[in-house]
Amino acid sequence: MPQSMNHDAYRIAIAGASGRMGRTLIDAVLAAPDCRLAAALDMPGSPALGQDAGAYAGQHTGVAIRSDLYAALQHARYFIDFTRPEGTMAHLAACEAAGVAMVIGTTGFDESQLARIRAASQRIAIVMAPNMSIGVNVVFKLLEQAARALSQGYDVEIIEAHHRHKVDAPSGTALKMGEIVATALGRDLQQCAVYGREGVTGERDAATIGFATVRGGDIVGDHTVLFAGTGERIEITHRSNSRANYAQGSLRAVRFLRDKTQGLYDMQDVLGLKG
C-alpha cells in the first residue's frame, strides 16, 4: 500500500534497508501514521538496489532502495542507522552536512569513533544507544537500583546470547549493563571486567564483573545480569522475541528529536528515566 501524504509526518531514511533490522524498521515506519519513509539506503553493489523498499513484503512504497546517500538525505529529516561502525561514520558525515538528525543503534565503536559522534552532536541532534528497546532501557534503570542495594556480598555476572551473524562480542547492551553496574558500585569496568575464563583460574575476585557470550542460530537477543549471593541469587533478564521492539524504540527516539537541533542523547533521555 502506498504511503499516506501526511505532510507533517516524520520523514525518515533507513540505512541497511535490505537487512533484517532495516526491513523491520521499514515495516515500523510504514505502519506508523505519523511517519513517512523518505529514503531507503543500502551498500553499493547490493542486489536490492533499485527495488521498491517494500518489495520483500509485497508492498509498494514508492521509495526505491538506493546507495546515493547525499541524494537520499535531501528528502529526509531523520536517519536511523543499525549498521556497522565504518558505515555509521560515513552516514554521520553526510547527516552532519545535510543537517539531518540521527538515531544510532550501531554498536562496536572504538574511542575515536565515539569522539567523532560526540563532535557531530554539536551540530546535529543524535540519539545513540546500544539497545533501542524500551524494555531493555527500563532494565538499565532497574540494574542501577539493584546494584546499589546489592553492593556487598554479591558477585555479578552478565550473560548474553545473540544470533550467529552478530560480529561483536560482548554485545553493546551487555557492555552497557556492565558499565551501569560498575558505576553504581563505584568501580571502573575497564579495570574489573573479566571476558573469559579457562583452565585453572583461581578463586573468583569479588571485585570483578564477569561476561559470558553465546552465539548461535537466530537468537534475537537475550541478556541476564546475575547477582549471586550466599543462599540466594537475583537475575534480571530481558529477552527479545523479535526486532520489532528495537524498531518501536527507534521511532520513539525520532519523535523525541522533533524539537532538538543539536546534542547527544540516549534512550534514558527519550524515556524520561534520568534523574
Buried (B, 14 or more C-beta within 10 A) or exposed (E): EEBEEEEEBBBBBBBBBBBBBBBBBBBBBBEBEEBBBBBBBBBEEBEBBEBBBBBBEEBEBEBBBBBEBEEBBEBBBBBBBBBBBEBBBEBBBBBBEBEBBBBBBBBBBEEEBEEBBEEBBEEBBBBBBBBBBBEBBBBBBEBBEBBEEBEEEBBBBBBBBBEEEBEBBBBBBBBBBBBBBBEBBEBEBEEBBBEEEEEEEEEEEEEBBBBBBEBEEEBBBBBBBBBBEEEEEEEBEBEBEEBBBBBBBBBBBBBBBEEBEEBBBBBBBBBEBEE
